[in-house]
């Protein structure tokens, strides 16, 4: 099996965590192709073609990069960003119509969307609901304040990496790998279902990690979070036997 990165392995990760991922992949017998020359330029029925002219035979190719937004917002005539995300203010309200509220990967608050992740999906969903309730009550909605804990990767059932991050989504040097990393990944997956059931029993009870510095960064035009990224590792290729 070959993993084609089209750049650096695990671009979000801190170099320390990136080395841990590379070590685990090597142990699994996976060949990693990094660098600009490894960028995939074409995928055919039986091969993967790279930027440097190499053509790697492949019986099964798994594409794990790329991002597309449903066309609903753009088709409705609402203002979107270049990727088609609904353009909103910091309360997740459409810049065209205050009766339209969006959330998740399909919105671009202030033109600065948050990274695709479950942690953001849950918090933006809750904040979108709060905005709707504020509109109904005639009060002023609060701006979003979603923060990040990091990113977790599965590297098989028995290993994983949990990359810790600052609340503004900048990776730190702290990470957990191996079996404990896999356990944290499993906990993160189960947490999603727990949040849904808890909210159903006690509406409004869901809380999230907050990033109180976002408002200032948006105002000053500084870094907020990555707009979009490819898959956390790259493109997987399974060669013919």
Beta strands, then each sheet from edge to edge (+ up, - down):
strand 1: 2-4
strand 2: 31-33
strand 3: 40-43
strand 4: 47-50
strand 5: 55-57
strand 6: 60-62
strand 7: 86-88
strand 8: 107-109
strand 9: 150-154
strand 10: 160-165
strand 11: 171-177
strand 12: 235-238
sheet 1: 2+ 1+ 12- 6+
sheet 2: 3+ 4- 5+
sheet 3: 7+ 8+
sheet 4: 9+ 10- 11+
end
